[in-house]
Amino acid sequence: GGGIWKRTSGRNYTYVNLHYSFDPGGTFLFTIKQRSNLRLSGDGNSFTEKGTFEGIDPSGNVIFAGCLRATAQRLRF
């Protein structure tokens, strides 16, 4: 998959990601399109976000959709 993002203001960002799903034989099943807004913490080590996602079949039909909320912490070695 891949995506694009941009800073909207201060520590706020918006992005769109595309992820591709295949069966074990390699046949393409669907694309997941995720749109989200996130806020980076003051120290840059975590963020919170909320957004939406859609599952899109090869013909372009939305086969599932939903909302998301997430928090994340920077990984460290």
Secondary structure, 3 states (H helix, E strand, C coil): CEEEEEEEECCEEEEEEEEEEECCCCCEEEEEEEEEEEEECCCCCEEEEEEEEEEECCCCCEEEEEEEEEEEECCCC
